[in-house]
Amino acid sequence: MSYKKIDQDDLNAIRAIIKEDEQILFGEEINEEYSHDELSDTVSFPDIVIKVKNTEEISAIMKYAYDNTIPVTPRGSGTGLVGASVAIEHGIMLDTTLMNNVLELDEDNLTITVEPGVLLMELATYVQDRDFFYPPDPGEKSATIGGNISTNAGGMRAVKYGVTRDYVRGLEVVLPDGTVVELGGKVVKNSTGYALKDLMVGSEGTLGIITKATLKLLPLPKKAISLLIPFPTLEQAIRTVPSIIKSKAIPTAIEFMQREVILDAEKYLGKKFPDNSADAYLLLKFDGNSTEDIEKDYDTVAQICLKQGAIDILISDTNEREESIWKARGAFLEAIKGSTTYMDEVDVVVPRSSVNEMVEYIHNLHQEVDIRIKSFGHAGDGNLHAYILKDDLSEAEWEEKMKAAMDKIYGKARELSGQVSGEHGIGYAKKSYLMESMDPATVEIMRGIKRAFDPKNILNPHKVCQI
């Protein structure tokens, strides 16, 4: 695909659409942060960054870009890990972080309508202050809602509550040619034609740009209790998870972690974890409207863990202890990043019944490929995060060993009927693994969908699948 290089005429046309000069960054005005995302080594500068403020601006810019075949990359906070918000073909980058308004709280329909630049932590606080609950809980709280929807983010509460797609009721979307469409709405049920709203969720900005989202809310649970459960070995900890799931107790979250990652988090945060003496831990949360509502479930799970060899059951029933545990868990990614010179990540997902086999495989893999690998993850929904660490390896050694580790991890996930990504998406960095994992006919259907939405391939090109 041949794209137009932005010139002075294009800059003048864009300035006629965007009236405020401070909304436009051009050339050397563009900060280095716009050239990459949080983790991937994919680096490419856009020619121009536009800090859009409303749907009308996005629509006008997309129409101009479509008419002139200029590539456009949508971007939120840039917290992604797979290069999805990197401008591979340069062109225009649309920064949506100024579109950060809560537009409506509809208490009658239990929905909230927001712009895409609202941060997850802002949304969570806003609804909690009003006695409501937005369950999706990805680890990166400074991510935008638009970004969460674009990757179908999951997070720690997915075991009980599901993922972002389960809470998106309606979307306003600008298509690649500038057309504005409404998909879905406030209705609870909808069997009216193709589910285009659901297709947009998880599409990583390749089919349209989300400008408004109507999200489902729940009543706020009144009580939450966490269990921190130390085990002598990782194998004992992770082999307990299928038994917990079979018990039909319904934890809000089931996380696994190893001592070495906890120590990284302590160093990163400058605070002690409630316990760091064991080799491995399960961290579980239960919520409900009263202690009586949840104590039966957590007592059942505690007994299962003790029978499987747990050293102790540490109950976190104070706000202070609860905050210290989950703050440490939320810092794992940054803590691991700070422990090495560079790293790459895998967020494979496997059936829950296979999670123990996948975790143990990753845990032992470092011996086979001779590279450090640290992992943690959402054991209750089978989504595992493995981080391959460069340390002092040369570039050649790093590329060889990192690829060997990734090939083996993705290969094992396929063997266990898993998928390439549970919540971080495909972006630019993981395309080759997506192509290896999918049937060619399925890939061609995806390409056909991309062509139907974006026949000129101007919207976030080179991401997910290429046409």
C-alpha positions in Angstrom: 0.0 0.0 0.0 1.3 3.4 -1.0 0.6 6.3 1.4 0.8 10.0 1.0 3.6 11.7 2.9 2.3 14.7 4.9 3.4 18.0 3.4 2.7 21.7 4.1 -0.6 21.6 2.3 -1.8 18.7 4.5 -0.6 20.6 7.6 -2.5 23.7 6.5 -5.7 21.6 5.9 -5.4 20.0 9.3 -4.9 23.4 11.0 -8.1 24.5 9.3 -10.0 21.6 11.0 -8.2 21.9 14.4 -8.5 25.5 15.4 -6.2 25.5 18.5 -2.5 25.3 17.7 -1.6 23.6 21.0 -3.6 20.5 19.8 -1.1 19.9 17.0 2.4 18.7 17.3 4.5 18.5 14.1 8.0 17.4 13.3 10.4 18.1 16.2 7.6 19.1 18.5 6.6 15.5 18.8 7.7 14.0 22.1 9.7 10.7 22.0 7.0 8.9 24.0 4.7 9.1 20.9 7.2 6.8 19.0 6.6 3.7 21.2 4.3 2.1 23.7 4.9 0.8 27.2 7.0 -2.2 26.4 7.5 -3.3 22.8 10.7 -2.4 21.0 8.6 -1.2 18.0 9.7 2.4 17.4 8.3 4.7 14.7 7.4 8.4 14.9 4.2 9.9 13.5 4.6 12.9 11.2 2.0 14.8 13.1 0.1 14.3 16.4 -3.4 15.7 16.9 -4.8 15.9 20.4 -8.4 15.6 19.4 -11.2 16.9 21.7 -14.4 15.6 20.2 -16.1 13.3 17.7 -16.4 16.0 15.1 -12.7 16.6 14.9 -11.9 12.9 14.6 -14.6 12.6 11.8 -13.2 15.5 9.8 -9.6 14.3 10.2 -10.5 10.8 9.1 -12.4 12.1 6.1 -9.4 14.1 5.0 -7.0 11.2 5.7 -9.2 8.8 3.7 -9.6 11.2 0.7 -5.8 11.6 0.6 -4.7 8.1 1.6 -2.9 9.2 4.8 -2.3 6.5 7.5 -3.9 7.2 10.9 -2.9 5.7 14.3 -5.3 6.1 17.3 -3.6 6.3 20.7 -4.7 6.6 24.3 -2.3 6.6 27.2 0.3 4.4 25.3 0.3 1.7 28.0 0.0 -1.1 25.5 2.6 -3.9 25.3 2.5 -5.1 21.7 3.0 -1.9 19.6 -0.6 -1.4 18.7 -0.4 2.3 19.2 2.8 2.9 17.2 2.6 4.7 13.9 4.4 2.2 11.7 3.6 4.1 8.5 4.1 7.5 10.3 1.3 9.8 9.1 -1.3 11.1 11.6 -1.5 10.0 15.2 -4.8 10.8 17.0 -4.2 11.3 20.7 -7.6 10.8 22.5 -6.5 11.6 26.1 -8.2 15.0 26.0 -11.5 13.3 25.4 -11.8 12.4 29.1 -15.3 13.4 30.1 -18.0 11.4 31.8 -21.0 12.2 29.7 -23.9 10.5 31.6 -24.5 8.3 34.6 -27.9 6.5 34.0 -28.9 5.1 37.3 -32.2 3.7 35.9 -30.4 1.6 33.3 -27.2 1.0 35.3 -25.0 2.4 32.6 -22.3 5.1 32.3 -21.4 6.8 29.1 -17.8 8.1 28.8 -15.4 9.4 26.2 -12.4 7.2 25.3 -9.7 9.1 27.1 -11.2 8.5 30.6 -8.7 6.5 32.6 -9.7 3.2 34.2 -8.8 4.4 37.7 -10.9 7.6 37.2 -13.9 5.6 36.1 -13.5 3.1 38.9 -13.4 5.9 41.5 -16.2 7.9 39.9 -18.7 5.0 40.0 -17.5 3.7 43.4 -18.2 7.1 45.0 -21.7 6.8 43.7 -22.2 3.2 45.0 -21.7 1.5 41.7 -19.1 -1.0 40.4 -17.3 -1.3 37.0 -15.8 -4.8 37.2 -13.0 -5.0 34.5 -9.8 -4.6 36.4 -6.6 -4.7 34.2 -3.3 -4.2 36.1 -2.6 -0.9 34.3 -5.0 1.5 36.0 -3.7 4.5 34.0 -4.9 2.9 30.7 -7.8 4.7 28.9 -11.2 3.1 28.5 -10.8 3.4 24.8 -7.6 1.3 25.0 -9.3 -1.2 27.3 -12.1 -1.7 24.8 -9.7 -1.9 21.9 -7.8 -4.8 23.4 -10.8 -6.3 25.2 -8.8 -6.0 28.5 -9.6 -8.6 31.2 -7.7 -8.3 34.4 -7.9 -9.9 37.8 -11.7 -10.0 38.3 -12.4 -11.8 35.1 -12.9 -15.1 37.0 -16.2 -13.9 38.4 -17.2 -11.0 36.4 -15.8 -11.5 32.8 -13.9 -9.1 30.6 -14.4 -5.7 29.0 -16.6 -6.9 26.2 -19.1 -8.1 28.8 -19.6 -4.5 30.0 -19.7 -2.6 26.7 -23.4 -1.9 25.9 -22.9 0.7 23.1 -20.3 2.5 21.1 -20.0 5.6 19.0 -17.4 4.9 16.4 -15.8 7.0 13.6 -15.1 4.8 10.6 -12.0 5.2 8.4 -13.8 7.4 5.9 -15.1 9.7 8.6 -18.6 8.3 8.9 -19.9 8.3 12.5 -22.0 5.3 13.5 -23.8 4.1 16.7 -23.3 0.5 17.6 -25.4 -1.2 20.3 -27.0 1.0 23.0 -28.5 0.7 26.5 -30.5 -2.4 25.8 -29.7 -5.5 27.8 -30.6 -7.9 24.9 -30.0 -7.4 21.2 -30.5 -9.8 18.4 -30.8 -7.2 15.7 -28.4 -8.0 12.8 -24.7 -8.6 13.0 -23.0 -7.8 16.4 -20.9 -5.0 15.0 -20.4 -3.5 18.5 -18.8 -6.7 19.7 -16.6 -6.8 16.5 -15.2 -3.4 17.4 -14.3 -4.6 20.9 -10.8 -6.0 20.7 -10.1 -4.8 17.2 -7.1 -2.7 18.4 -8.1 0.5 16.4 -7.9 -1.2 13.0 -11.7 -1.0 12.1 -12.8 2.3 13.7 -12.0 4.9 16.3 -14.1 4.7 19.5 -15.4 8.2 20.5 -18.0 7.3 23.1 -18.7 4.1 25.1 -21.8 3.2 27.1 -20.8 0.7 29.8 -22.7 -1.6 32.1 -22.4 -1.1 35.8 -23.2 -3.3 38.8 -24.2 -2.4 42.4 -21.1 -2.0 44.5 -20.3 -5.0 46.6 -20.2 -4.0 50.3 -17.6 -6.4 51.5 -14.4 -7.9 50.1 -11.9 -10.3 51.7 -8.7 -11.6 50.3 -6.7 -14.7 51.1 -3.0 -14.8 50.7 -2.0 -18.5 50.7 1.7 -19.5 50.8 2.8 -22.8 49.4 6.2 -24.6 49.6 6.5 -24.9 45.9 5.0 -23.4 42.7 3.8 -26.8 41.6 1.7 -27.3 44.8 0.2 -23.8 44.4 -0.7 -24.0 40.8 -2.0 -27.6 41.0 -4.5 -26.4 43.6 -6.3 -24.0 41.1 -8.3 -26.7 39.2 -9.6 -28.0 42.5 -10.7 -24.5 43.5 -12.5 -24.1 40.2 -14.2 -27.5 40.5 -15.4 -26.6 44.0 -17.9 -24.2 42.5 -16.9 -21.5 45.0 -16.7 -18.3 43.0 -13.7 -16.1 43.9 -13.5 -12.7 42.3 -9.9 -13.3 41.5 -7.4 -16.2 41.6 -3.8 -14.9 41.1 -0.5 -16.8 41.3 2.9 -15.3 42.2 6.4 -16.5 43.0 8.7 -15.2 45.7 11.2 -13.7 43.3 8.5 -11.5 41.8 7.3 -10.4 45.2 10.9 -9.4 46.1 11.1 -7.4 42.9 7.8 -5.6 43.9 9.1 -4.9 47.4 12.2 -3.3 46.0 10.3 -1.3 43.4 7.7 0.0 45.9 10.0 0.3 48.9 7.5 -1.5 51.1 7.3 -5.0 52.6 4.8 -7.5 51.3 2.8 -9.1 54.2 4.7 -12.4 53.7 7.6 -13.3 51.4 8.9 -16.5 53.0 7.3 -19.1 50.8 8.3 -20.1 47.3 4.9 -19.4 45.8 1.5 -18.0 46.6 -2.1 -18.0 45.5 -3.9 -14.7 46.1 -7.7 -14.9 46.1 -10.4 -12.3 46.5 -14.1 -12.8 47.4 -16.7 -10.1 47.4 -20.4 -9.8 48.3 -22.8 -7.8 50.3 -21.8 -9.2 53.7 -19.2 -11.4 55.4 -21.8 -14.1 55.7 -22.3 -14.0 51.9 -18.7 -14.8 51.2 -17.4 -16.7 54.2 -18.7 -20.1 53.1 -16.9 -19.8 49.8 -13.6 -18.7 51.2 -13.7 -21.3 53.9 -14.3 -24.0 51.3 -11.3 -22.7 49.3 -9.1 -22.4 52.4 -9.7 -26.1 53.2 -8.9 -27.1 49.7 -5.6 -25.2 49.8 -4.6 -26.7 53.2 -5.3 -30.2 51.8 -3.1 -29.5 48.9 -0.2 -28.5 51.1 -0.6 -24.8 51.8 1.6 -23.5 54.6 -1.0 -21.1 56.0 -4.1 -19.1 55.2 -3.5 -15.4 55.7 -6.8 -13.5 55.7 -6.7 -9.9 54.6 -9.8 -8.3 56.2 -8.5 -4.8 56.8 -8.3 -2.0 54.2 -4.6 -1.5 55.0 -3.6 -5.1 54.4 -5.8 -5.4 51.4 -4.3 -2.3 49.9 -0.7 -3.4 50.5 -1.3 -6.8 48.9 -3.1 -5.6 45.8 -0.8 -2.6 45.3 2.2 -5.0 45.2 0.3 -7.2 42.8 -0.4 -4.2 40.5 3.3 -3.3 40.5 4.6 -6.6 39.3 5.1 -5.6 35.6 7.0 -2.4 36.5 9.0 -4.3 39.2 10.1 -7.0 36.8 11.0 -4.4 34.1 13.2 -2.6 36.7 15.0 -5.9 37.5 16.5 -6.2 34.0 17.9 -4.3 31.0 15.0 -5.1 28.7 12.2 -7.7 28.5 9.5 -9.0 26.2 6.3 -10.6 27.2 3.8 -13.3 26.5 0.2 -13.3 27.7 -1.0 -16.7 26.5 -4.3 -18.0 27.7 -5.2 -21.7 28.0 -8.3 -23.6 29.3 -8.5 -23.3 33.0 -8.1 -27.1 33.4 -4.7 -26.8 31.8 -3.4 -23.8 33.7 -1.2 -25.8 36.0 0.5 -27.6 33.1 1.2 -24.3 31.3 2.6 -22.6 34.4 4.9 -25.5 35.2 6.1 -25.6 31.6 7.0 -21.9 31.6 8.6 -22.2 35.1 11.0 -24.9 33.9 11.6 -23.5 30.4 14.5 -21.2 31.5 16.7 -24.3 31.9 16.1 -25.4 28.3 16.6 -22.1 26.6 19.2 -20.6 29.1 17.4 -17.3 29.7 15.7 -15.8 32.8 11.9 -15.9 32.7 9.6 -14.5 35.3 5.9 -15.1 35.4 2.7 -14.4 37.2 -0.9 -14.3 36.1 -4.6 -14.8 36.4 -4.6 -18.5 37.3 -8.4 -18.5 37.6 -9.0 -17.7 34.0 -6.0 -19.4 32.5 -4.3 -16.1 31.4 -0.6 -16.3 32.1 2.0 -13.5 31.9 5.6 -14.6 31.2 8.4 -12.0 30.9 11.6 -13.0 29.1 14.5 -11.0 30.5 17.5 -9.8 28.4 19.8 -8.9 31.3 23.4 -8.8 30.0 22.9 -10.8 26.8 24.2 -9.4 23.5 21.7 -8.4 20.9 22.4 -11.5 18.9 22.1 -13.8 22.0 18.9 -12.0 23.1 17.2 -12.3 19.7 18.1 -16.0 19.5 17.1 -17.0 23.0 14.0 -14.8 23.2 12.6 -16.2 20.0 13.4 -19.7 21.1 11.5 -19.1 24.4 8.5 -17.5 22.7 8.3 -20.2 20.1 8.2 -22.9 22.8 5.6 -21.0 25.0 3.3 -20.3 22.1 3.8 -23.9 20.8 2.8 -25.3 24.3 -0.2 -23.0 24.4 -1.4 -24.4 21.0 -0.8 -27.9 22.2 -3.2 -27.2 25.2 -5.8 -25.6 22.9 -4.9 -22.1 24.1 -4.6 -18.7 22.3 -1.9 -16.2 21.6 -3.3 -13.4 23.8 -5.6 -13.3 26.7 -5.8 -9.5 27.1 -2.8 -7.6 25.7 -3.7 -8.0 22.1 -1.7 -8.7 18.9 -0.7 -5.3 17.8 2.4 -5.3 15.7 4.7 -7.4 17.8 2.7 -10.6 18.0 1.3 -10.9 14.4 3.6 -13.7 13.4 2.4 -15.9 16.3 -1.2 -15.1 15.5 -0.7 -16.2 11.9 0.9 -19.5 13.1 -1.9 -20.2 15.5 -4.9 -19.6 13.2 -6.4 -21.6 10.4 -5.7 -19.8 7.1 -9.4 -19.6 6.3 -10.0 -17.8 9.6 -7.2 -15.3 8.8 -8.8 -14.6 5.4 -12.1 -13.9 7.1 -10.4 -11.4 9.4 -8.7 -9.8 6.4 -12.1 -9.6 4.7 -13.5 -7.8 7.7 -10.6 -5.3 7.6 -11.2 -4.7 3.9 -14.9 -4.1 4.4 -14.3 -1.5 7.1 -11.1 0.0 5.7 -10.6 -0.7 2.0 -7.7 1.8 1.8 -6.0 0.3 4.8 -5.3 3.7 6.4 -6.4 2.9 9.9 -3.7 1.5 12.1 -2.0 -0.4 9.3 0.3 -3.4 10.0 -1.6 -4.3 13.2 -3.4 -7.6 14.0 -3.6 -8.9 10.4 -2.5 -7.1 7.2 -4.4 -6.8 3.9 
